Amino acid sequence: MDAGPISDRAQRWPGQVTERTLADGRPILYFDDEATAGPVHETADDRPLLEAPRAGEVRYDVLTGEWVTIAGHRMNRTFLPSAADCPLDPTRDPAGPTEVPDSEYDVAVFANRFPSFAPLTAGPVEGAPAVPFGPPDAPAYGHCDVVVFSSDHDAAVVDLPAARMRTIVEAWAQRTAAHSADPGVAEVFVFENSGQEIGVTLTHPHGQVYAYPVVAPRTGQLLEQARRHRQATGGSLLADVLAAEQAEGTRVVLAGEHFTAYVPRAARWPVEVHLAPRRDVPDLAALDDAERAELAVVYQELLRRVNRFHPGVERVPYISGWHQAPTGEERELGRLHLQLFSLLRAPGKLKYLAGSESGMGAWINDTTPERIAERLREVAS
């Protein structure tokens, strides 16, 4: 399916951003679909909160060469509260304040109250024994944003108005730019977990933005492969993969003016699709207005197709993650792309990461990428 040109939607985002501060000093930003005259979102956060939360530390695993974040303070974070106690709802009753002080909002973004990474850190513990091998423990410096997609507790991203999806794309891009400018950040990951099967702890429609102090393991693997590819061919691995998928066409799911969606040749999940811009861009912040406008349209179309993948299943659980180039060294080897996947292999049946995957990292897919692509084409809008 060709998404078609969207020149009528390619205008600059018409909304506005308002920044306020929560009671403990954390920032909150309101992204409105349309700009308005006069002051907005002036409701103060009067909760008796103390200082902003602190993150823990990162420790180096000498057996794998990966950094592991130690975040013991997250063990007792909010878990599947009732709709009446949802912390992401707007505050409509001052007697029951939430994380969002205003009574109405389009998109709200705030620093997580239970962060894995934060500007304030608590570790490592002073006087702790020296690390016997590898680099020493380090503070889990960084940022963790919660991106609330709607004030409607029961909404889903796939069903939001087109104007709202465009606002979400703008929020992703602006938060990517803001965190990438922090010299303590190595890369920025934008993602959404949808569905309790995925492990969602809050059902209100929301995503997250993680700004890591170190390059994540998957990005490290990608950079290593991209480095080898460049040395061998002189080309860009991710750009060349996209070109090869476009040329073959077998696994292409959707082709727009600026973006192409395809199932990767070595897909790991029973439902998986990647989305990449045709132009070489490192991250969401680098997309121009026309690309952001088309992305808003194409992204929701992919979500609709994923939801139709299994007959009789109304909402397919999924993880959606934007892989972006690192902010510093080897940034030129990275390239923006989305990985959207579900662990639902059949109605009522999940793909569990058991012995081979969890224990050895050796993946086994119970279907073929070509079948996944064929099905995603069949269920086009």
C-alpha positions in Angstrom: 0.0 0.0 0.0 1.2 3.5 -0.9 0.5 6.0 1.8 0.4 8.7 -0.9 1.6 12.3 -0.7 0.4 14.4 2.3 1.4 17.8 1.1 -1.9 19.2 2.6 -0.7 18.0 6.0 2.9 19.2 5.6 2.5 22.5 7.3 4.3 23.5 10.4 2.9 22.1 13.6 0.2 24.6 14.8 0.5 23.8 18.5 2.3 25.3 21.4 4.4 24.1 24.4 4.0 25.4 27.9 6.5 24.5 30.6 5.6 24.4 34.3 7.1 22.9 37.5 5.8 20.2 39.7 5.8 20.5 43.5 9.2 18.7 43.9 10.9 20.7 41.1 10.4 18.2 38.3 9.5 19.9 34.9 6.2 19.3 33.2 5.5 20.4 29.7 2.0 20.7 28.1 1.9 20.2 24.3 -1.3 21.7 22.9 -2.7 20.7 19.5 -3.5 24.3 18.7 -1.8 27.5 19.9 -4.1 29.8 22.0 -3.8 33.4 23.1 -3.2 34.2 26.7 -1.9 32.2 29.6 -2.6 28.4 29.8 -2.0 25.6 32.2 -1.4 27.8 35.2 -2.8 25.4 37.8 -0.1 24.9 40.5 0.9 21.6 41.9 0.2 21.9 45.6 1.1 18.4 46.7 3.4 18.1 49.8 6.3 16.6 47.7 9.9 17.1 48.8 12.9 17.1 46.5 12.8 15.6 43.1 13.4 11.8 43.0 16.9 10.4 42.7 18.1 7.5 40.5 20.5 4.8 41.5 23.7 3.6 39.7 24.9 1.6 36.8 27.2 -1.4 37.2 29.3 -3.0 34.5 28.8 -6.7 33.7 32.3 -8.0 33.0 30.9 -11.2 31.5 29.0 -9.4 28.7 30.5 -6.0 28.6 27.1 -4.4 29.2 26.0 -1.8 31.8 23.1 -2.8 34.1 21.1 -0.2 35.9 20.5 -0.8 39.6 17.2 1.0 40.5 16.0 -0.5 43.8 13.7 2.5 44.5 11.4 1.4 41.6 10.4 -1.9 43.3 7.4 -0.3 45.0 6.3 2.1 42.2 2.6 2.4 41.3 1.2 -0.8 39.8 -2.1 -1.0 38.0 -4.1 1.4 40.1 -7.9 1.7 39.8 -9.1 4.2 37.2 -10.1 6.5 40.1 -6.5 6.6 41.3 -4.7 6.9 38.0 -1.7 9.3 38.4 -1.8 10.2 34.7 -5.3 11.6 34.7 -5.8 15.3 34.8 -6.5 16.8 38.2 -10.2 17.5 38.2 -10.7 17.2 42.0 -8.1 19.2 44.0 -8.6 16.7 46.9 -7.2 14.0 44.7 -4.3 15.5 42.8 -2.4 13.6 40.1 0.9 14.0 38.4 -0.8 16.4 36.0 -2.0 19.5 37.9 -4.2 20.9 35.1 -7.8 19.7 34.6 -7.4 19.4 30.8 -4.5 18.7 28.5 -3.7 17.4 25.0 -0.3 15.9 25.6 1.6 16.2 28.9 5.3 15.3 29.4 6.9 15.2 32.9 9.9 13.7 34.6 9.2 10.3 36.0 8.5 10.1 39.7 10.3 6.7 39.8 13.1 7.2 37.4 15.7 4.7 36.2 17.9 7.6 35.2 17.7 11.2 36.6 19.7 14.4 37.0 19.8 13.7 40.7 21.5 10.4 41.6 22.0 8.4 44.8 24.8 6.0 43.8 27.3 4.6 44.0 27.5 4.1 47.7 30.4 6.0 49.2 33.0 3.6 50.7 31.7 0.5 48.8 34.2 -2.2 48.0 36.3 -1.6 44.9 35.1 -3.3 41.7 37.4 -6.3 41.1 37.2 -6.2 37.3 36.1 -3.5 34.8 35.2 0.1 35.3 33.8 1.3 38.6 30.1 1.8 39.3 28.7 5.1 38.2 25.7 7.2 38.9 22.6 6.5 36.8 22.6 10.0 35.4 20.1 10.8 32.7 16.4 11.5 32.1 13.2 9.6 32.2 10.1 11.3 30.8 6.6 10.1 30.8 4.7 11.2 27.7 0.9 11.1 28.3 -0.9 10.9 25.0 -4.3 12.1 26.1 -6.3 13.2 29.1 -8.8 10.4 28.2 -8.0 7.5 30.5 -9.5 4.9 28.1 -8.0 6.2 24.8 -5.6 4.4 22.6 -2.9 5.9 20.4 -4.4 4.1 17.3 -7.7 5.9 17.8 -6.5 9.4 18.6 -7.3 12.2 16.2 -4.7 12.9 13.5 -4.0 16.3 15.0 -3.2 14.7 18.3 -0.8 12.1 16.7 1.0 15.0 15.1 1.4 16.7 18.5 2.8 13.4 19.9 5.4 13.3 17.1 6.3 16.9 18.0 6.7 16.0 21.7 9.0 13.0 20.8 11.1 15.2 18.6 11.4 18.1 21.1 12.3 15.9 24.0 14.8 14.1 21.9 16.5 17.4 21.0 16.4 18.6 24.6 18.0 15.5 26.1 20.5 15.0 23.3 21.9 18.5 24.2 22.8 17.2 27.7 26.5 16.3 27.6 25.9 13.5 30.2 23.5 11.7 27.8 24.8 9.0 25.4 21.6 8.2 23.5 17.8 8.9 23.6 15.2 6.1 23.3 11.6 6.9 22.7 9.1 4.1 23.3 5.7 2.9 24.3 4.6 -0.3 26.1 0.9 -1.1 25.3 -1.0 -3.9 27.0 -0.7 -5.7 30.3 0.8 -8.7 28.6 3.8 -6.4 27.9 4.2 -5.5 31.5 2.4 -2.2 31.5 1.9 -0.9 35.1 -0.4 2.1 34.1 -3.2 1.6 31.6 -3.6 5.3 30.8 -2.3 5.8 27.2 1.3 6.9 27.6 4.9 6.4 26.4 8.3 7.2 27.7 11.6 8.8 26.8 14.8 7.4 28.3 18.0 9.4 28.0 20.8 6.9 28.9 24.2 7.8 30.4 25.8 5.0 28.3 25.1 3.4 24.9 22.5 0.6 25.3 23.5 -3.0 24.4 21.4 -3.2 21.3 22.7 0.1 20.0 26.2 -1.1 20.7 25.7 -4.2 18.6 24.2 -2.1 15.8 27.1 0.3 15.8 29.6 -2.6 15.7 27.8 -4.1 12.7 27.5 -0.7 11.0 31.2 -0.1 11.6 32.1 -3.4 9.9 29.8 -2.7 7.1 31.3 0.7 6.4 34.8 -0.7 6.5 33.9 -3.5 4.0 31.6 -1.5 1.7 31.9 2.2 2.5 28.2 2.4 2.9 25.7 3.0 5.7 24.3 -0.3 7.1 20.8 0.9 8.0 20.4 2.9 4.7 21.7 -0.1 2.7 19.3 -2.5 4.5 16.4 -0.1 3.7 17.4 0.1 0.0 17.7 -3.7 -0.2 14.2 -4.2 1.3 12.7 -1.6 -1.1 14.4 -3.2 -4.1 13.3 -6.8 -3.2 9.8 -5.7 -2.0 8.8 -9.0 -0.5 8.7 -7.8 3.0 7.7 -4.1 2.4 4.4 -3.4 4.1 3.8 0.3 3.4 5.6 2.9 1.3 4.9 6.6 1.7 6.6 9.7 0.3 9.0 9.9 3.2 8.8 6.6 5.1 8.9 2.9 4.3 7.7 0.1 6.6 9.0 -3.4 6.2 9.4 -6.7 8.1 13.1 -7.3 8.8 14.6 -10.3 7.1 15.5 -11.9 10.4 12.5 -10.8 12.4 12.5 -12.2 15.9 8.9 -11.7 17.0 5.7 -13.2 15.8 4.6 -9.7 14.7 7.3 -7.3 13.9 7.7 -4.3 11.5 10.3 -1.6 11.1 9.7 1.9 9.9 12.5 4.0 8.5 12.7 7.4 6.8 13.9 7.4 3.2 16.2 10.4 4.0 19.3 9.8 6.2 18.4 11.4 9.5 20.0 10.5 12.9 16.9 11.1 15.1 13.4 12.3 15.4 14.6 15.9 16.1 16.2 15.9 12.6 12.9 15.2 10.7 11.5 18.2 8.8 7.8 19.3 8.9 6.7 17.2 6.0 8.4 14.1 7.4 6.8 14.6 10.8 3.4 15.1 9.3 3.6 11.9 7.3 5.0 10.0 10.3 1.9 10.8 12.3 -0.2 9.3 9.6 1.9 6.2 8.8 2.5 5.4 12.5 -1.3 5.1 13.2 -1.8 3.1 10.1 0.8 0.6 11.3 -0.9 0.4 14.7 -4.2 -0.3 12.9 -2.7 -3.2 11.0 -1.0 -4.7 14.0 -4.4 -4.6 15.8 -6.0 -6.5 12.9 -3.2 -9.1 12.7 -5.0 -11.7 14.8 -8.7 -12.3 13.9 -10.9 -11.8 16.9 -8.3 -9.8 18.9 -9.5 -6.3 19.6 -6.2 -4.9 21.0 -2.9 -6.5 20.2 -0.2 -5.8 22.9 2.9 -4.2 21.5 6.2 -2.5 22.2 7.1 0.4 19.9 10.6 1.8 20.1 12.5 4.5 18.2 16.2 3.7 17.8 18.2 6.8 17.3 21.8 7.6 16.6 24.0 8.1 19.7 24.6 11.7 20.7 28.4 11.6 20.6 31.0 9.2 19.3 30.0 7.2 16.2 26.8 9.2 15.7 27.4 9.0 12.0 26.9 5.2 12.1 23.4 5.5 13.5 20.1 6.2 11.6 16.6 6.7 12.8 14.3 3.7 12.7 11.2 2.3 14.5 10.9 -1.3 15.8 7.3 -2.2 16.4 6.5 -5.7 17.6 4.1 -7.9 19.6 4.7 -11.1 21.6 1.2 -12.3 20.8 1.8 -15.3 18.5 -1.9 -16.3 18.3 -5.1 -15.3 20.0 -4.6 -16.1 23.7 -1.1 -17.3 23.2 2.1 -15.4 24.0 5.7 -16.0 22.9 7.6 -16.5 26.1 11.3 -15.8 26.2 12.2 -19.1 27.7 15.5 -21.0 27.9 17.0 -20.3 24.5 16.1 -16.7 24.2 16.5 -15.6 27.9 19.3 -17.9 28.8 21.4 -17.8 25.6 20.1 -14.9 23.6 19.5 -17.4 20.7 16.2 -16.4 19.1 13.8 -18.8 17.5 10.8 -17.4 15.5 7.8 -19.6 15.1 6.7 -17.9 11.8 8.5 -16.4 8.8 9.1 -12.7 8.1 7.4 -13.1 4.7 4.2 -14.4 6.3 4.2 -11.5 8.8 4.6 -9.0 5.9 1.9 -10.7 3.9 -0.5 -10.5 6.7 0.3 -6.8 7.5 -0.5 -6.0 3.8 -3.7 -8.0 3.9 -5.1 -6.0 6.8 -4.4 -2.5 5.3 -7.1 0.1 5.9 
